[in-house]
Structure formats: structure tokens, C-alpha cells
Amino acid sequence: MRKIIVLILLAIAIKGQAQNPNKLFGRDPIINLENFQKQRLYFGFYLGFNSYDFKIDYKTVSEDILIKKSTGFNVGLVADLKLQEYIRLRFEPGLHYTTRELNYPASYFPTTPTPSDMLRQVNSTYLHFPLLLKFLSLRTGNVRPYLLGGVSATLNLSSNSKSIDDNYEERFRVKPWTTNYELGFGIDIFSEYFIFSPSIRGVFGINDELIRDNNPDSPWTGNIESMKSRAVFINFTFH
């Protein structure tokens, strides 16, 4: 999927090079899709990457659990509703996949732990439902920067929340639903036929999502006060 995104962006770049650069960025550019954003409602889709992390707060001072992040994948739809000239309301439901590894210090365990005891891999498949406000700047030629902010709810399809097994059976559990706030920025680039909109966004979990083990003194969950997801999204939106 990463190769597909790279190929799409490369095709856009090649098309842009084939055109006169003044069409997009010159002193007197040809204005593309001049009335597109005057519509009350329009739709699109996005592809992108994510990097998820956990913010962990501890009950007592101890060595940190080390979290190894990986690059995941986003795909979803966009509905964009005009509230006024410079403010739009966006709904961006999407499917996100990511993997995180939690590496526990040996000091967490009462006896010498095995490598499998010290490692927990958290695979997450999220249905993400953000409701965002998009604050647009003035359009300059065929470029229009913007800011994004809002809230979201996330359903983790891989939460293991209904499992009676816990970390003693190598089953790491989190709550299925979490809430977040999101902040970001991007830029609308108006081509002849569509709007290409790259953006970057931070996502910050609000509620504790960890399900504790049945044993309150569990080395995996006993000393954790709260565990909240946080992430960085890089999305490429097409309208």
C-alpha cells in the first residue's frame, strides 16, 4: 500500500512538471476549480500513514516501559460541509492499522523473566470517527493553507476486551472505545481536475484504555496508572 501511495504522488508530480508552473504558482496563475469550495457539501477520500504510541503514567516511580512504534496505514472517506466562507465541518471515517511493541524491564518481575514475558505486541485495527473544524486561510492562486481541530472516537477491533485471559496467558487487553482530541494543519492544492490536500495531524487520547489483569500485582499492568494512545497522521486527501 505504501508503494501505491508513492506511485500516486509521483504521478501527480510528473503531471505538475508537464504543465506550465505558472498555472499553479506563478504571479498570475490560471485559477483551477475556482468555485469548488463554494459548494455547501462535497466528498473525497484519503490515504496515508500513521505512527501510534502510548503515553503511560505510573503509580510509583519505576523504569519506563519502552514502546517500539511502527508505521501503519490509513484509508478513509471525507465529507466536507460549509459553515461559512472560512470554516468547514469535516467528518473523516476511516480504517487505521498499526502495531506497537511494549518492552518491559526485567525489574518488573519477581523472578527472572523470559524474553516472551518482557515483550507484548499490540496489533490494532481501528475504526476512526473524527469530527473536525477546518479553518481556511485566504486562497493564493491555487494554494490554500488550513488548520484542523476537533474530537474523535475510535473503535479498536483488536482490543481483546471480551477475553477472560490476560497477560498471564500472553493476552494484552485494552478497552474497545477511546476518545481523542486532534490538531493539525495542511494545504489545499488546486489542480485542473481535483484538489490534492496533504496534511499532518496529532491525535491525543483522553481516556485510560488499559484493561488490568485479574491479579492486581500483575507485572504487566499493576503499576500503570493510565495508558493513553497518541498518534501522528500524515494523510493525502483527494476531492
Secondary structure as GFF3:
##gff-version 3
##sequence-region A 1 239
A	DSSP	alpha_helix	2	18	.	.	.	ID=ss1
A	DSSP	alpha_helix	22	25	.	.	.	ID=ss2
A	DSSP	three_ten_helix	36	38	.	.	.	ID=ss3
A	DSSP	beta_strand	41	58	.	.	.	ID=ss4
A	DSSP	beta_strand	66	69	.	.	.	ID=ss5
A	DSSP	beta_strand	71	84	.	.	.	ID=ss6
A	DSSP	beta_strand	87	91	.	.	.	ID=ss7
A	DSSP	beta_strand	94	103	.	.	.	ID=ss8
A	DSSP	three_ten_helix	106	108	.	.	.	ID=ss9
A	DSSP	alpha_helix	115	118	.	.	.	ID=ss10
A	DSSP	beta_strand	119	136	.	.	.	ID=ss11
A	DSSP	beta_strand	143	156	.	.	.	ID=ss12
A	DSSP	three_ten_helix	167	169	.	.	.	ID=ss13
A	DSSP	beta_strand	177	190	.	.	.	ID=ss14
A	DSSP	beta_strand	195	205	.	.	.	ID=ss15
A	DSSP	beta_strand	224	238	.	.	.	ID=ss16
###
